[in-house]
């Protein structure tokens, strides 16, 4: 922006929205272009018509370093006399954010910046820009907060605060790099419930992220007050305990005419709404809608099979993804958190990139990660990260490793080297941080990690699993170094020192954590609560990481896989893994010839399992394997999201192992793929389609009697290696292919 300065109202933040106004004339304007931003969330109109289709603009960035602005053609909105109005609510930047109830973390009042470029029919170009000539007013939005909801009072008369003032905070405004945040599906109510407590509750049938809209006519000053919830309790009553301090309340004050309400500066995570106040005895469900909001991403991945519970699981994965990709990859959309957790991001990023085109989404977020990487290379547990009282999230293995895993994953999915070149220093500096951490040069010992978060092998209600944090950290140190080496080789960089580093890390890992080809420790305390000093390496997660990251010799793989199967059997033929073991355990089994055991885990319906939540009515992924316990009670209110996408990472295995579609090691961007489906009679059939940068890849199989039929589509320019269960292999190019083999 050439002339515009950040302006604010002369009043500090009180939770309400402020409207900035400016009048101008159209005397022969042939085109008008606006560049506009705000701190926190803005919504702009010209002559009462909304500017652009985006919502919750300008999105959430690391505001200390940069704030996005949006550019919109507004020519068609102009009249002879024009009024531009920019409403700004507190949003992420000014409102309450984080764990301590802190607000105004970036500024003490909302701000805006805008510049309108007017081109006239005689070729003249003039600019209207934010300065001290703009007027500031109160708004009908008398309260808004990301966590607490929004109050819209249609009876509120605007109060003039006076002229705008230049903001004390002149933020760095950059042109938008991320995907638009937009309204998507509209969900109509499924049913009206009267709970045992007598509450009137509307069920939309789907847990989601977005907001409620309502059309209603009533007496002037009457109120509608709405609370939100993800689930009902075991008695069927409205339950909000897991929202913690987030109120998620919408209050609508009626004008006396027909009103249409929906939030502008907040969003909620919910399936149910409770009508705490409602002026009518009868509730017209047709007047309510739930509007789904997330970043604009093109759907690219599709999966279906002959098992309806698995299809519901896949549905839940998609909706967990959509619910938590709202400008940044959040952990959850409902409680007083909604943060960009790096661990959740790295475990899910491959599934995300198969389900949707996430290139713009991640290009922006990785930019925030680079900006917030600390001088010593450390990457925190959350990005963007800004808390009060000097609080920081941990520097943890498996969380900070998003710095290497996400760029490489995106390169593999899209074949775009810029994901590596833009982030090579991010990757290198993270590896150097790991190299310098702890008392040993080639191991990452010590530190405070999240570990195998929420694993059940240290008790089902523990936060950290039984696997040694030192083992996990050193395994990820090796994996990240290997990814750095690969990135450097792709980019033509000299990475010889990191090849040597990787070899040394592997050597020391094996010396320190392994004995006779096995991790040290025993499984005698499997499932029991453990202290930090008692955590060890004889766990499902430890063996999974050793197998999947290549920390074993090939001669040891079979015995390790057998031991993993043994540990699964000891745990009742169930997984005991958490956030760091779960993404890889089925891959480790399938790649080690244990596909039958992988399927056994996949189909398991006991806690912990993927289908346990499906059997308990989930429509999105849960944070805990047992967010609802066997007796119908809930996990602790301290941390219990019913819309957490991390365990949805299993979709990567569903595409890659059930349907067999995987990118070859030297086939970035699906230039080379393997098609190695692994049929299973219980599924009956399975099929997937992935819209890659080269075209659509399809894989399907189904049983007819004692034969299995396969159908593949390979896009032009892609080389595929097909491997069938009977051992037949064939290299093919673009085209469609059908096979039939005898079932085992």
Buried (B, 14 or more C-beta within 10 A) or exposed (E): BEEBBBBBBEBEBEBBBBBBBBEBEBEEBEBBBBBBBBBBBBBBBBEEEBBBEBBBBBBBBBBBBBBBBBEBEBBEBBEEEBEBBBBBBBBBBBBBBBBEEBBBBBBEBBBBBBBBBBBBEEEEEEEBBBBEEBBBBBBBBBBBBBBBBBBBBBEBEEEEBEBBBBBEBEBEBBEBBBBBBBBBBEBEBEEBBEBEEEBBBBBBBBBBBBBBBBBBBBEEEBBBBBBBBBBBBEEBBBBBBBBBEBBBBBBBBBBEEEBEBBBBBBBBBBBBBBBBEBBEEEBEEEBBBBBBBBBBBEEBBBBBBBBEBBBBBBBBBBBBBBBBBBBBBBBBBBBBBBBBBBBBBBBBBBBBBBBBBBBBBBBBBBBBBBBBBEEEBBBBBBBBBBBBEEEEBBBBBBBBBBBBBBBBBBBBBBBBBEBBBBBBEBBBBBBBBBBEBBEBEBBBBEBEBBBBBBBBBBBBEBBBBBBBBBBBBBBBBBBBBBBBBBBBEBEEBEBEEBBEBBEBBBEBBBEBBBEEBBBBBEBEBBBEEBEEEEBBBBBBBBBBBBBBBBBBEEEBBBEBBEBBBEBBEBBEBBBBBBBBBBBBBBBBBBBBEBBEBBBBBBBBEEBBBBBBBBBBEBBBBBBBBBBBBEEEEBBEEEBBBBBBBBBBBBBBBBBBBBBBBBBBEEBBBBBBBBBBBBBBEEBEBBBBBBBBBBBEBBBBBBBEEEEBBBBBBBBEEBBBBBBBBEEEEEEBEBEEBEBEBEEE
